[in-house]
């Protein structure tokens, strides 16, 4: 079954993976709005045929897009794993959101998204000339192609002239027809697994399995692992998690985040003695 509507969707049925047989949450039911889904995708621009994004590491390497992930930033986008989305919530371009409805886990599908349902048409008024001194004041050396943030807006430097810099505030994919090759990997069914997916979306730098969850009929407690304590924007991430959980799980009247700071364990006497002895041993 393929999705119908204004977005073009081509579906190809693929052989079911035997490894998924009997796995809870793996199903061949059509995707509907509100489903919690894990999907792999590869995105290319129709006009040029260039692949610009993918969740599949082998494809990234093949197309020269691969980036090593160091696991240090919660905002790291170079994570090669299935993408988590709640269908119909506007987390992805509208055309992709609409194209997912009706797909099945046994299909690889191509979803073609026109600009008006992708990142919009190009707007000439969003191309601005900015004085070069503004960049110097911000400590930025403008080079064509780099992304910059000025006055809270993200743009791309197009040209650098004598005293002025042309900055394009259109989305890099504005005006382009997007072609997604999508494969639904899983439909998440269990409440705990859904919450873990929300946590991972907001704090991807930390293994979701390290978060402790305690689910009661009206209260949810999330135990934050120590390695997440000093991540930048942790408080904003917790606020976003709370908003998502309140939206999708109305039964929870209280959401608590627990951060336990443990006192360092002093070294044992034998270990201390060994260290002291080693220090006194002549070279």
C-alpha positions as CSV (number, residue, x, y, z in Angstrom):
1,X,0.0,0.0,0.0
2,X,1.4,3.4,-1.0
3,X,0.4,6.9,0.1
4,X,-1.8,8.8,-2.2
5,X,-2.1,12.6,-2.5
6,X,-0.1,15.6,-3.8
7,X,3.3,14.2,-2.9
8,X,4.6,11.6,-5.4
9,X,5.4,8.3,-3.7
10,X,6.9,5.3,-5.5
11,X,6.9,2.1,-3.5
12,X,8.9,-1.1,-3.9
13,X,8.1,-4.1,-1.8
14,X,11.2,-5.7,-0.4
15,X,11.7,-9.1,1.1
16,X,11.1,-9.2,4.9
17,X,14.2,-9.5,7.0
18,X,14.1,-12.9,8.8
19,X,15.8,-11.3,11.8
20,X,12.7,-9.3,12.4
21,X,10.3,-12.2,12.6
22,X,8.8,-12.3,16.0
23,X,10.4,-9.1,17.2
24,X,8.0,-7.0,19.2
25,X,7.2,-3.7,17.4
26,X,8.2,-4.8,13.9
27,X,5.0,-4.9,11.8
28,X,3.7,-4.5,8.3
29,X,0.7,-2.3,9.1
30,X,0.4,0.9,7.1
31,X,2.0,3.9,8.8
32,X,-0.5,6.5,10.2
33,X,-0.3,9.9,11.8
34,X,0.8,9.7,15.4
35,X,3.0,6.6,14.9
36,X,6.4,6.6,16.5
37,X,8.7,5.5,13.7
38,X,12.4,4.7,13.1
39,X,13.4,5.1,9.4
40,X,16.5,5.1,7.3
41,X,16.6,7.6,4.4
42,X,18.9,9.0,1.7
43,X,18.1,12.5,0.4
44,X,19.1,13.8,-3.0
45,X,18.3,17.0,-4.9
46,X,16.3,16.1,-8.1
47,X,17.7,19.0,-10.1
48,X,21.3,18.0,-9.7
49,X,21.1,14.4,-8.6
50,X,23.4,15.1,-5.7
51,X,23.0,13.1,-2.5
52,X,23.1,15.6,0.4
53,X,22.1,13.6,3.4
54,X,21.7,10.1,4.6
55,X,21.3,8.0,7.8
56,X,23.2,5.1,6.3
57,X,27.0,5.1,6.9
58,X,27.9,3.0,3.9
59,X,26.0,5.5,1.6
60,X,27.7,8.4,3.3
61,X,31.1,6.9,2.6
62,X,30.2,6.1,-1.0
63,X,29.0,9.6,-1.7
64,X,31.8,11.4,0.1
65,X,29.5,12.7,2.9
66,X,31.0,10.7,5.7
67,X,31.9,12.4,9.0
68,X,33.4,10.7,11.9
69,X,31.3,11.0,15.0
70,X,33.3,11.8,18.2
71,X,30.3,11.5,20.5
72,X,31.1,14.8,22.3
73,X,28.3,17.1,21.2
74,X,24.6,16.7,21.9
75,X,23.9,18.5,18.6
76,X,26.0,16.2,16.5
77,X,24.1,15.5,13.3
78,X,26.5,13.0,11.9
79,X,24.9,9.9,13.5
80,X,24.4,7.0,11.2
81,X,21.4,5.3,12.7
82,X,17.6,5.2,11.9
83,X,15.9,8.5,12.2
84,X,13.2,8.9,14.8
85,X,10.0,10.7,13.9
86,X,6.4,11.0,15.2
87,X,4.5,11.0,11.9
88,X,2.4,14.1,11.3
89,X,4.1,16.3,13.9
90,X,6.0,18.5,11.5
91,X,9.4,17.3,12.6
92,X,10.4,16.9,8.9
93,X,9.4,18.7,5.7
94,X,5.6,18.6,5.1
95,X,5.9,16.6,1.9
96,X,8.0,13.8,3.7
97,X,5.6,13.8,6.6
98,X,2.6,13.3,4.2
99,X,4.5,10.7,2.1
100,X,5.2,8.5,5.1
101,X,1.5,7.9,5.8
102,X,0.4,4.6,4.3
103,X,3.9,3.1,4.0
104,X,4.8,-0.3,5.5
105,X,7.8,-1.7,7.2
106,X,8.2,-4.1,4.3
107,X,8.7,-1.3,1.7
108,X,11.5,0.8,0.4
109,X,9.8,4.0,-1.0
110,X,10.8,7.0,-3.0
111,X,9.1,10.2,-1.9
112,X,9.4,13.2,-4.2
113,X,8.8,16.5,-2.4
114,X,8.2,19.8,-4.3
115,X,9.7,23.0,-3.0
116,X,6.4,24.2,-1.5
117,X,6.2,21.1,0.7
118,X,10.0,21.0,1.3
119,X,12.0,24.1,2.3
120,X,10.1,26.6,0.4
121,X,10.8,28.6,-2.7
122,X,13.8,30.9,-2.9
123,X,13.2,34.5,-1.7
124,X,15.5,37.1,-3.3
125,X,14.8,39.4,-0.4
126,X,16.6,37.0,1.9
127,X,19.9,37.7,0.1
128,X,21.6,40.6,2.0
129,X,24.8,42.6,1.8
130,X,26.4,42.9,5.2
131,X,29.3,45.2,6.0
132,X,32.6,43.4,6.3
133,X,33.3,45.2,9.6
134,X,30.3,43.4,11.1
135,X,32.1,40.1,10.6
136,X,35.3,41.5,12.0
137,X,33.5,42.8,15.1
138,X,32.1,39.3,15.6
139,X,35.5,37.7,15.1
140,X,34.4,35.9,11.9
141,X,36.5,35.6,8.8
142,X,33.9,35.4,6.0
143,X,34.7,32.8,3.3
144,X,32.3,31.8,0.5
145,X,30.3,28.7,1.5
146,X,30.5,28.9,5.3
147,X,27.5,29.2,7.5
148,X,27.2,32.2,9.8
149,X,24.8,33.3,12.5
150,X,24.0,37.0,12.6
151,X,21.2,38.5,14.7
152,X,20.0,35.0,15.5
153,X,19.6,34.1,11.8
154,X,21.6,31.5,10.0
155,X,22.8,32.2,6.5
156,X,25.5,31.2,4.0
157,X,28.2,33.4,2.8
158,X,28.0,33.7,-1.0
159,X,30.6,36.2,-2.0
160,X,33.1,38.5,-0.2
161,X,33.8,41.9,-1.8
162,X,35.6,45.0,-0.9
163,X,33.9,46.0,2.3
164,X,30.7,44.0,1.8
165,X,29.7,40.3,2.2
166,X,26.7,38.7,0.4
167,X,24.9,36.4,2.8
168,X,22.0,34.2,1.7
169,X,19.5,33.5,4.5
170,X,17.4,31.1,2.4
171,X,17.6,27.5,3.5
172,X,20.3,25.7,1.4
173,X,17.6,23.5,-0.1
174,X,15.1,26.2,-0.8
175,X,13.7,26.0,-4.3
176,X,14.8,22.4,-4.8
177,X,12.7,19.3,-5.4
178,X,13.7,16.7,-2.8
179,X,13.9,13.0,-3.4
180,X,13.9,10.8,-0.3
181,X,14.5,7.1,-0.5
182,X,12.9,5.8,2.7
183,X,12.9,2.5,4.5
184,X,10.7,2.1,7.6
185,X,12.8,0.1,10.1
186,X,10.4,-0.1,13.0
187,X,7.2,1.2,14.5
188,X,7.7,1.7,18.2
189,X,4.9,0.4,20.3
190,X,5.9,0.2,24.0
191,X,5.6,3.4,26.1
192,X,9.0,3.0,27.6
193,X,10.6,2.6,24.2
194,X,8.8,5.7,22.9
195,X,10.1,7.8,25.9
196,X,13.6,6.5,25.3
197,X,13.4,7.6,21.7
198,X,12.3,11.1,22.8
199,X,15.2,11.3,25.2
200,X,17.6,10.2,22.5
201,X,16.2,12.8,20.1
202,X,16.9,15.6,22.6
203,X,20.2,14.2,24.0
204,X,21.7,12.0,21.2
205,X,25.3,12.2,22.6
206,X,24.4,9.9,25.5
207,X,23.4,6.3,25.1
208,X,19.6,6.2,25.7
209,X,20.0,2.9,27.6
210,X,22.0,4.8,30.3
211,X,18.9,6.8,31.3
212,X,16.9,5.1,34.1
213,X,13.1,5.2,33.7
214,X,10.5,4.7,36.4
215,X,6.9,4.7,35.0
216,X,4.0,4.9,37.4
217,X,0.4,5.5,36.4
218,X,0.6,9.3,36.8
219,X,4.3,10.0,37.3
220,X,7.5,9.5,35.2
221,X,11.0,9.7,36.7
222,X,14.0,10.0,34.4
223,X,17.3,9.3,36.0
224,X,20.0,11.3,34.1
225,X,23.4,9.6,33.8
226,X,26.5,11.4,35.1
227,X,28.0,11.8,31.7
228,X,25.1,14.1,30.7
229,X,25.4,16.5,33.6
230,X,27.7,19.0,32.0
231,X,26.4,18.9,28.4
232,X,25.7,22.3,27.0
233,X,21.9,23.1,26.9
234,X,21.0,20.2,29.2
235,X,18.3,22.2,30.8
236,X,16.8,23.2,27.5
237,X,16.9,19.5,26.4
238,X,15.0,18.5,29.6
239,X,12.4,21.2,28.9
240,X,11.9,19.9,25.4
241,X,11.7,16.3,26.6
242,X,9.0,17.4,29.1
243,X,7.0,19.2,26.4
244,X,7.1,16.1,24.1
245,X,6.2,13.7,26.9
246,X,3.3,15.9,28.1
247,X,2.0,16.1,24.6
248,X,2.1,12.4,23.8
249,X,1.5,10.9,27.2
250,X,-1.3,12.9,28.9
251,X,-1.6,10.4,31.8
252,X,1.7,11.7,33.4
253,X,0.8,14.5,35.7
254,X,4.4,14.8,37.0
255,X,7.7,14.4,35.2
256,X,10.8,14.4,37.4
257,X,14.5,14.4,36.3
258,X,16.9,13.0,38.9
259,X,20.6,13.8,38.8
260,X,22.6,11.9,41.4
261,X,26.0,13.3,42.2
262,X,28.2,10.6,43.8
263,X,31.1,11.4,46.2
264,X,34.4,10.2,44.7
265,X,35.5,6.9,46.3
266,X,38.9,7.4,48.1
267,X,41.6,5.0,47.0
268,X,42.1,1.9,49.2
269,X,45.0,2.0,51.7
270,X,46.9,-0.7,49.8
271,X,46.6,1.3,46.5
272,X,47.8,4.5,48.3
273,X,50.8,2.6,49.8
274,X,51.7,1.2,46.3
275,X,51.6,4.6,44.8
276,X,53.8,6.1,47.5
277,X,56.3,3.3,47.1
278,X,56.5,3.8,43.4
279,X,57.2,7.4,43.9
280,X,60.1,6.7,46.2
281,X,61.7,4.1,44.0
282,X,64.8,5.6,42.4
283,X,64.9,5.8,38.6
